[in-house]
Amino acid sequence: MYRVWNFLSEYSILLIAGALIALIWANTDYASYHHLIELTLWDHAPIGHLHDGHRTLTLHYLINDVLMALFFAIAGKEVWEAVILKDGSLRGKKSLTPLIATSGGMFGPIAVYLGLALLMGSDTFSAVQNGWAVPTATDIAFSYLVGRLVFGAGHPAVGFLLLLAIADDAAGLIILAIFYPTGDLAPEWLLMSFGVAFAVFVLFNWLPRRLDRGKQDRPNSTAVRKALGGLPYIVAGCVSWYGFMRAGIHPALGLLPVIPIIPHADRAFGIFSEAETHLHDMLNTLEHALKSPVEVILFMFGLANAGIALSAIGDATWLVLAGLFIGKPFGILFMGWLAARPMGLGLPDGMRVADLFVLGTVAGIGFTVSLFVAGVAFEGGAVQDAAKMGALFSFGAAILAFIAGKMLRVQKREL
């Protein structure tokens, strides 16, 4: 049984609330809103962004670069399980068509975004070109909810959409790490991140299990867990985050090297499954502990990033929306068709090629990750605000999805 509404109420409703408060606040008293978001929490801090020759920790930096690392850790955990576990959703032939369709959902928006930007002229292209990744994102929670409403909970397109969204998130994490550094790259600092992850894995995971070979009660592994719990992995996460920050890679991704080293169950039920709450391996235990903090963090993220004056709508807004509303569905349709028909990989039983277009329209809801990438891609100012407005308006994809579903005669199937 899927707990879709519970997931949305726990995570996304607070995110929306924060975004709405920010929009209203910024359009009624922008000065006080901006004063809060850029509030200096720690001057001359060992972390933070450079300002007047020294480091300053602001509230905005704390939310986007420090606290959002916990959100991306949860996303990374879902991607890791989908890839590594024997029954993972991104393993085997069943995942090939969604993965190939995902490539269309990435390259389609990029082509539309950059192509239209070129048509608008060289000045516009120069101003907006760094935001090419903004329309590549898919918001897992909202797109999954809309997909269920459009197709019905029992339609195979819903599972296809979930696989595509998870793969999209994985690609998005890679894009953030490679193409959006936060400063001068110093990759030698990554040795700290991956080195501490490896050391903790050997000392607190691999070595106890090796000592427990042939012992069904696993005394060493049990003793380590009882004595230390998740502390070694928390410490490793802090060190890894610092390594990413010093390496010039966005520190919100800094916990990802630690995810694979945490002991985990040999199966996963998926991010929306009620059964997931009953798994008590270390990886799921840590995720359960993060649930409430991440709820608050997403509220703060919406508050810190959606405070945009409505007058900020500009070229970047329409380019982001064009990428999401045109590039996504047509890219997914083309690459999905290519995989299913010429490549002979097929579609799930009961799913039509036409459903790929509707599914692609649903995937045009970018919101959370699009909003995050917009904040990373551009310096603060008019272009960043315009791009963020496009991310916020991407909720309009839900309306387009219902229209496309009616026009293409999607047959809803309930469980």
C-alpha positions as CSV (number, residue, x, y, z in Angstrom):
1,M,0.0,0.0,0.0
2,Y,1.4,3.4,-1.0
3,R,1.4,6.3,1.4
4,V,1.4,9.1,-1.2
5,W,-0.7,11.6,0.8
6,N,1.4,10.9,3.9
7,F,4.6,11.6,2.0
8,L,3.2,14.8,0.5
9,S,1.8,16.0,3.8
10,E,5.1,15.3,5.6
11,Y,7.5,16.8,3.0
12,S,5.8,18.8,0.2
13,I,3.0,20.6,2.0
14,L,5.5,22.4,4.2
15,L,7.7,23.2,1.2
16,I,4.7,24.8,-0.6
17,A,3.7,26.7,2.6
18,G,7.2,28.1,2.8
19,A,7.2,29.1,-0.9
20,L,3.8,30.8,-0.6
21,I,4.8,32.7,2.5
22,A,8.0,33.8,0.8
23,L,6.1,35.0,-2.4
24,I,3.6,37.0,-0.4
25,W,6.3,38.5,1.9
26,A,8.6,39.4,-0.9
27,N,5.8,41.1,-2.8
28,T,4.6,43.1,0.2
29,D,7.8,44.0,2.0
30,Y,10.8,42.9,0.0
31,A,13.3,44.8,2.2
32,S,12.4,42.9,5.4
33,Y,12.3,39.6,3.6
34,H,15.7,40.1,2.0
35,H,17.1,41.3,5.4
36,L,16.0,38.0,7.0
37,I,17.3,35.7,4.3
38,E,20.7,37.3,4.1
39,L,21.0,37.7,7.9
40,T,24.6,37.2,9.0
41,L,24.8,34.3,11.5
42,W,28.5,34.0,11.8
43,D,31.1,36.5,10.5
44,H,34.6,35.1,9.8
45,A,33.2,31.6,9.8
46,P,35.2,28.6,8.6
47,I,32.3,27.9,6.2
48,G,30.1,30.1,4.2
49,H,30.6,32.3,1.1
50,L,33.4,34.8,0.6
51,H,32.4,38.4,1.3
52,D,34.7,41.4,1.5
53,G,37.7,39.0,1.7
54,H,36.4,36.9,4.6
55,R,33.9,34.1,5.0
56,T,30.4,34.9,6.2
57,L,27.7,32.4,7.2
58,T,24.3,33.7,6.2
59,L,20.9,32.2,6.8
60,H,20.5,31.5,3.1
61,Y,23.8,29.7,3.0
62,L,22.9,27.7,6.1
63,I,19.7,26.5,4.5
64,N,20.8,25.9,0.9
65,D,24.4,24.6,1.4
66,V,24.3,23.0,4.8
67,L,20.8,21.9,5.8
68,M,19.7,20.8,2.2
69,A,22.5,18.3,2.4
70,L,20.1,16.2,4.5
71,F,17.4,16.4,1.8
72,F,19.9,15.3,-0.9
73,A,21.1,12.5,1.4
74,I,17.5,11.1,1.4
75,A,17.3,11.4,-2.4
76,G,20.7,9.8,-2.7
77,K,19.6,6.9,-0.5
78,E,16.6,6.2,-2.8
79,V,18.8,6.3,-5.9
80,W,21.5,4.1,-4.2
81,E,18.9,1.4,-3.2
82,A,17.4,1.5,-6.7
83,V,20.8,0.8,-8.3
84,I,22.6,-1.5,-5.8
85,L,19.9,-3.8,-4.4
86,K,19.1,-7.1,-6.2
87,D,15.4,-6.0,-6.6
88,G,16.3,-2.4,-7.2
89,S,14.0,-0.5,-9.6
90,L,17.0,0.7,-11.7
91,R,18.5,-2.7,-12.3
92,G,18.0,-5.2,-15.1
93,K,16.2,-5.0,-18.4
94,K,13.0,-3.6,-16.9
95,S,14.8,-0.3,-16.2
96,L,16.2,0.2,-19.7
97,T,13.2,1.9,-21.3
98,P,12.6,4.3,-18.4
99,L,16.4,5.1,-18.3
100,I,16.5,5.8,-22.0
101,A,13.3,7.8,-21.8
102,T,15.0,9.8,-18.9
103,S,17.8,10.8,-21.3
104,G,15.1,12.3,-23.5
105,G,13.7,14.1,-20.5
106,M,17.1,15.6,-19.9
107,F,18.3,16.5,-23.5
108,G,14.9,17.6,-24.7
109,P,14.6,20.5,-22.2
110,I,18.2,21.5,-22.7
111,A,17.8,21.6,-26.5
112,V,14.6,23.7,-26.2
113,Y,16.0,26.0,-23.5
114,L,19.2,26.8,-25.3
115,G,17.7,26.7,-28.8
116,L,15.0,29.3,-27.9
117,A,17.7,31.4,-26.0
118,L,19.7,31.5,-29.3
119,L,16.7,32.7,-31.2
120,M,16.2,35.5,-28.7
121,G,19.6,36.9,-29.5
122,S,23.2,36.7,-28.3
123,D,22.6,39.1,-25.4
124,T,19.8,36.9,-24.0
125,F,21.7,33.7,-24.7
126,S,24.8,35.0,-22.8
127,A,22.6,36.0,-19.8
128,V,20.7,32.8,-19.5
129,Q,22.9,30.0,-20.9
130,N,24.2,28.8,-17.5
131,G,20.6,27.9,-16.5
132,W,20.3,25.0,-19.1
133,A,20.0,22.4,-16.3
134,V,17.1,24.2,-14.5
135,P,14.4,22.5,-16.7
136,T,15.9,19.1,-16.6
137,A,14.6,18.3,-13.1
138,T,11.5,16.3,-12.1
139,D,9.9,16.7,-8.7
140,I,9.4,13.1,-7.6
141,A,6.6,13.7,-5.0
142,F,4.4,16.0,-7.0
143,S,4.8,14.3,-10.3
144,Y,4.0,10.9,-8.7
145,L,0.8,12.3,-7.2
146,V,-0.3,13.9,-10.4
147,G,0.6,10.7,-12.3
148,R,-1.7,8.7,-10.1
149,L,-4.5,11.2,-10.6
150,V,-4.1,11.2,-14.4
151,F,-3.5,7.5,-14.9
152,G,-5.0,5.9,-11.9
153,A,-3.0,4.1,-9.2
154,G,-3.1,0.8,-11.1
155,H,-1.8,2.0,-14.4
156,P,1.7,0.8,-15.4
157,A,2.7,4.3,-16.4
158,V,2.7,5.3,-12.8
159,G,5.6,2.9,-12.0
160,F,7.3,3.9,-15.2
161,L,7.1,7.6,-14.0
162,L,8.5,6.8,-10.6
163,L,11.5,5.0,-12.2
164,L,12.0,7.9,-14.6
165,A,11.9,10.5,-11.7
166,I,14.4,8.6,-9.6
167,A,16.8,8.3,-12.6
168,D,16.2,12.0,-13.3
169,D,17.2,12.8,-9.7
170,A,20.4,10.7,-10.1
171,A,21.3,12.6,-13.2
172,G,20.5,15.9,-11.5
173,L,22.9,15.1,-8.7
174,I,25.7,14.4,-11.2
175,I,24.9,17.6,-13.1
176,L,25.1,19.6,-9.9
177,A,28.4,18.1,-8.9
178,I,30.1,18.5,-12.3
179,F,28.7,21.6,-13.9
180,Y,27.9,23.9,-11.0
181,P,31.0,24.3,-8.7
182,T,30.6,26.8,-5.9
183,G,34.1,28.2,-6.3
184,D,37.6,27.4,-7.7
185,L,37.8,23.6,-8.0
186,A,40.3,21.9,-5.6
187,P,39.6,18.2,-6.2
188,E,42.3,17.1,-3.8
189,W,39.9,17.9,-1.0
190,L,37.6,15.1,-2.3
191,L,40.3,12.8,-0.9
192,M,39.1,13.8,2.5
193,S,35.4,13.1,1.7
194,F,36.0,9.7,0.1
195,G,38.9,8.8,2.4
196,V,36.8,9.2,5.6
197,A,33.9,7.3,4.0
198,F,36.3,4.4,3.2
199,A,37.9,4.4,6.6
200,V,34.5,4.4,8.4
201,F,33.3,1.6,6.1
202,V,36.4,-0.6,6.9
203,L,36.4,0.0,10.6
204,F,32.7,0.0,11.5
205,N,31.1,-2.0,8.7
206,W,33.4,-4.4,6.8
207,L,35.7,-5.4,9.7
208,P,33.0,-6.3,12.2
209,R,31.2,-8.4,9.6
210,R,34.4,-10.1,8.7
211,L,35.1,-11.0,12.3
212,D,31.5,-12.3,12.5
213,R,31.9,-14.8,9.7
214,G,30.4,-18.2,10.7
215,K,28.7,-16.6,13.8
216,Q,25.0,-16.3,13.3
217,D,24.5,-14.0,16.3
218,R,27.0,-11.5,14.8
219,P,28.5,-10.4,18.1
220,N,31.0,-7.8,16.7
221,S,28.5,-6.1,14.4
222,T,25.9,-6.0,17.2
223,A,28.4,-4.6,19.7
224,V,29.5,-1.8,17.3
225,R,25.9,-0.8,16.6
226,K,24.9,-0.9,20.2
227,A,27.9,1.1,21.4
228,L,28.1,3.7,18.6
229,G,24.8,3.6,16.6
230,G,25.0,5.9,13.7
231,L,27.7,8.1,15.2
232,P,30.6,7.0,12.9
233,Y,28.5,7.8,9.8
234,I,27.3,11.1,11.2
235,V,31.0,12.1,11.8
236,A,31.9,10.9,8.4
237,G,29.1,12.9,6.9
238,C,30.3,16.1,8.6
239,V,33.9,15.6,7.3
240,S,32.7,14.7,3.9
241,W,30.5,17.8,3.7
242,Y,33.6,19.9,4.6
243,G,35.6,18.2,1.9
244,F,33.0,19.0,-0.7
245,M,32.9,22.6,0.4
246,R,36.6,23.0,0.2
247,A,36.8,21.2,-3.1
248,G,34.5,23.8,-4.7
249,I,31.7,21.2,-5.4
250,H,28.3,22.2,-4.1
251,P,28.3,21.1,-0.4
252,A,24.7,20.2,-0.4
253,L,25.9,17.0,-2.1
254,G,28.5,16.4,0.6
255,L,26.8,13.5,2.3
256,L,26.5,11.4,-0.8
257,P,29.8,9.6,-0.5
258,V,28.7,8.3,3.0
259,I,25.4,6.8,1.8
260,P,26.9,3.6,0.2
261,I,29.0,2.7,3.3
262,I,26.0,2.6,5.8
263,P,24.7,-0.9,6.5
264,H,21.4,-1.5,4.7
265,A,18.8,-4.1,4.2
266,D,19.0,-6.5,1.3
267,R,15.8,-5.0,-0.2
268,A,13.8,-1.8,-0.3
269,F,10.1,-1.2,-0.8
270,G,10.4,2.3,-2.3
271,I,10.0,5.9,-1.1
272,F,6.2,5.8,-1.0
273,S,5.8,2.3,0.6
274,E,4.3,1.9,4.1
275,A,6.5,-1.1,4.5
276,E,9.6,1.1,4.3
277,T,8.8,2.4,7.8
278,H,9.3,-1.1,9.2
279,L,12.9,-1.5,8.0
280,H,15.4,-1.0,10.9
281,D,18.8,-1.4,9.2
282,M,21.2,1.5,9.9
283,L,20.5,3.2,6.6
284,N,16.7,3.3,7.1
285,T,17.1,4.1,10.8
286,L,19.1,7.2,9.9
287,E,16.6,8.1,7.2
288,H,13.7,7.8,9.7
289,A,15.6,10.1,12.1
290,L,16.0,12.7,9.4
291,K,12.2,12.7,8.6
292,S,11.2,15.5,10.9
293,P,14.3,17.7,10.4
294,V,13.9,17.5,6.7
295,E,10.2,18.5,6.9
296,V,11.4,21.7,8.6
297,I,14.3,22.2,6.2
298,L,12.1,22.0,3.2
299,F,9.8,24.7,4.7
300,M,12.9,26.8,5.2
301,F,14.1,26.1,1.7
302,G,10.8,27.3,0.2
303,L,10.9,30.3,2.4
304,A,14.5,31.2,1.5
305,N,14.3,30.6,-2.2
306,A,10.8,31.5,-3.4
307,G,10.7,35.1,-2.3
308,I,10.6,36.6,-5.7
309,A,8.8,39.8,-6.9
310,L,6.2,39.0,-9.5
311,S,7.7,41.7,-11.6
312,A,10.8,39.4,-12.0
313,I,9.1,37.4,-14.7
314,G,11.5,37.5,-17.7
315,D,13.1,35.6,-20.5
316,A,14.5,32.9,-18.2
317,T,11.0,32.3,-16.9
318,W,9.7,31.4,-20.3
319,L,12.8,29.4,-21.3
320,V,12.5,27.3,-18.1
321,L,8.8,26.7,-18.8
322,A,9.4,25.9,-22.4
323,G,12.0,23.4,-21.5
324,L,9.7,21.7,-18.9
325,F,6.4,21.9,-20.9
326,I,7.8,21.2,-24.4
327,G,11.2,19.7,-24.1
328,K,10.3,17.2,-21.4
329,P,7.2,15.5,-23.0
330,F,8.6,15.4,-26.5
331,G,12.0,14.3,-25.3
332,I,10.5,11.5,-23.2
333,L,8.2,10.5,-26.0
334,F,10.9,10.3,-28.6
335,M,13.5,8.5,-26.6
336,G,10.9,6.2,-25.0
337,W,9.5,5.3,-28.4
338,L,13.1,4.7,-29.6
339,A,13.7,2.3,-26.8
340,A,10.4,0.6,-27.0
341,R,10.0,0.1,-30.7
342,P,13.2,0.3,-32.8
343,M,15.4,-1.0,-30.0
344,G,12.8,-3.6,-29.1
345,L,12.9,-3.1,-25.4
346,G,9.2,-2.7,-25.1
347,L,6.9,-1.0,-22.7
348,P,5.2,-2.4,-19.5
349,D,2.1,-4.4,-20.3
350,G,-0.9,-2.2,-20.8
351,M,1.1,1.0,-21.5
352,R,0.9,2.7,-24.9
353,V,3.4,4.9,-26.7
354,A,0.9,7.8,-26.4
355,D,1.1,7.4,-22.6
356,L,4.8,8.4,-22.8
357,F,3.8,11.9,-23.9
358,V,1.3,12.3,-21.1
359,L,3.8,10.9,-18.6
360,G,6.4,13.4,-20.0
361,T,4.0,16.2,-19.4
362,V,3.6,15.1,-15.8
363,A,7.4,15.0,-15.4
364,G,7.4,18.7,-16.4
365,I,6.8,19.5,-12.7
366,G,10.3,20.6,-11.7
367,F,9.7,22.7,-8.6
368,T,12.0,21.6,-5.8
369,V,15.2,20.6,-7.7
370,S,14.6,23.2,-10.4
371,L,14.3,25.9,-7.8
372,F,17.6,24.7,-6.2
373,V,19.4,24.5,-9.5
374,A,18.2,28.0,-10.5
375,G,19.7,29.3,-7.3
376,V,23.0,27.6,-8.1
377,A,23.2,28.4,-11.8
378,F,22.9,32.2,-11.5
379,E,24.2,34.9,-9.2
380,G,21.5,36.7,-7.2
381,G,19.6,39.1,-9.4
382,A,17.0,39.5,-12.1
383,V,18.0,36.5,-14.2
384,Q,18.0,34.1,-11.1
385,D,14.7,35.5,-9.9
386,A,13.2,35.0,-13.4
387,A,14.5,31.4,-13.6
388,K,13.1,30.6,-10.1
389,M,9.7,32.0,-11.2
390,G,9.8,29.4,-14.0
391,A,10.5,26.7,-11.5
392,L,7.5,27.8,-9.4
393,F,5.2,28.1,-12.4
394,S,6.1,24.5,-13.4
395,F,3.1,23.4,-11.4
396,G,1.2,24.3,-14.5
397,A,2.4,21.0,-16.0
398,A,-0.3,19.3,-13.8
399,I,-3.0,21.1,-15.8
400,L,-1.4,20.3,-19.1
401,A,-1.1,16.6,-18.0
402,F,-4.8,16.4,-17.3
403,I,-5.6,18.0,-20.7
404,A,-3.1,15.7,-22.5
405,G,-4.6,12.7,-20.7
406,K,-8.1,13.6,-21.9
407,M,-7.0,14.3,-25.5
408,L,-5.0,11.1,-25.8
409,R,-7.7,9.0,-24.1
410,V,-5.8,7.7,-21.2
411,Q,-7.7,4.9,-19.5
412,K,-7.5,5.3,-15.8
413,R,-6.8,2.1,-13.8
414,E,-7.3,1.9,-10.1
415,L,-5.8,-0.7,-7.8
